[in-house]
Amino acid sequence: MQKGYITVYLALVTGILLSLVMGVIEGVRMHTIRTQTECVMDMAMDSALAEYHRELLSQYDLFFIDMSYGNESPSYRNTEEHIRNFMNMNFRPFEVFQIPVGKDLTGMYAQQIDILRASVASDNAGVVLKRQAVDYMKSRWGIGYLSQAAVNAQILQGSGLLDSNVEERRAETEREVKDAIARRQEEEEEDWEGRDVELPSDVVNQAKGEGILALAAKAPGALSRTHIPVNGLFSHRGRLMEGTGLPEGKEEPSGVAASCIFQRYMMEKCGFYGRQKQGCGFSYQVEYILEGKENDLDNLRSVANRILMIREAANVSYLFGNGVKRGEARETALLLTTILGLPELAEAVEALILFAWAYAESVKDLRMLFDGRKVPLIKDDGSWNTPYRHLLTFRGHLSEYGEGKEGLSYENYLEAFLYLQSEELSIKRLMDVMEADIRMTPGNGGFRMDGCMDAMTAEASVSSGYGYQYRIKRSYQYE
């Protein structure tokens, strides 16, 4: 047996060396905890962003986290819990994947996650959604173009066609003529020739009774009649989730260029008459954004009437300024007033004929637009499609028109209307459309746009089995 011994010096040095080694180990542990926490937090935030909503990306090319995760109610707590779980999976992978380890030298686990800031799609009247949509359009198309919608909208405004009082003028003229005829009828005998005279306005009134869509659409029975209750959609919900607005460093897209780009985004991503989107809630989505009614048919009818009003104003202006066509109307007016025995009404009856003629041409214009053709904003002799001889039978000639290659299309009118509408209202109704579409996909029955987040600042409270506490804050967003 060998005998060992230790000197007093070595005993003293050993204690010092052991303290040094333990101090180094503890320092390494603390540095490891700090580094590991930072790495795990970054991975967890990346993982949270990786849970973007697939349907929203597929249909609208937007990156948002759905904080409901397929359930009925979105909540920040849901996302916080997802981040916490991701952190603990990376802190303790051996518990998840059964990885053999000898000793966990850090013993880390995430206790709590708090989201301090969050950008929700609906924040600031939808500016968060608009920013992402505009960024998407810029990345795809660049900013080398500005939508013609702005130009068309300014033309419509400048021409005064949007504020036309054609219907009031027509109704007043018709009332004047009808009242005079009624007074004369009371004075005459039963065999008075004027008793059976039919005015052009009577034909127009009969056509109006059928409804504009029955005239403008070739197959009115095939029009969508989808009805979606709007009370549960974004713009009609009383209580909405709120975030903290745009993330730091991001500015609200403003100005004419941003408005044009966003308006182009809506036209690209939403369907409308003649270019319906498949598998959607509303068939006429752009029309819904403009009118906000629950029924596809009502939305399309309202838009059609808006276009009809513009076309009537433009066509009345053309007819009253065209001497040849006024001459045709005057001849008929003189004949009618002679039969009626009311020559003083010649000018009023002439105007009534011109109003009726303008309406007949306007209905044909709308048929052309619905057929995918274009119509000049202001007509000339070459683009006028309703000859005077067809005035009383215009409903049978609605599909008889020229090539229709110049002017504004139905899509152009929709673009101009969107540009003129309040952008805040457009964004709200766009989110209605998005919710209606996404809710039709499996597992998304309770989808809400105000539950969608695209940026966040989160703080994690981390503990170690060795008694250490650590707090870390990170800000992440979709770029």
Buried (B, 14 or more C-beta within 10 A) or exposed (E): EEEEEEEEEEEEEEEEEEEEEEEEEEEEBBEBBBEBBEEBBBBBBEBBBEBBBEBBEEBBBBBBBBBBBEBEEBBBEBBBBBBBBBBBBBBBEEEEEEEEEEEBBBBBBBEEBBBEBBBBBBBBBBBBBBBBBBBBBBEEEEEEEBBBBBBBBEBBBEBEBBEBEBBEEBEEBBEBBBEBBEEBEEEEEEEBEBEEBEBBBBBBEEBEEEBBBBBBBEEEEEBBEBEBEBEBBBBEBEEEBEBBBBBEEBEBBEEEBBBBBBBBBBBBBBBBBBEBBEEBBBBBBBBBBBBBBBBBBBBBBBBBBBBBBBBBBBBBBBBBEBEEBBEBBBEBBBEBBEEBBBEEBBEBBBBBBBBBBBBBBBBBBBBBBBBEBBBBBBBEEEBBBBEBEBBBEBBEBBEEBEEBEEBBBBBBBBBBBBBBBEBEBBBBBBBBBBBBBBBBBEEBEBBBBBBBBBBBBBBBBBBBEBEBEBEBEBBBBBE
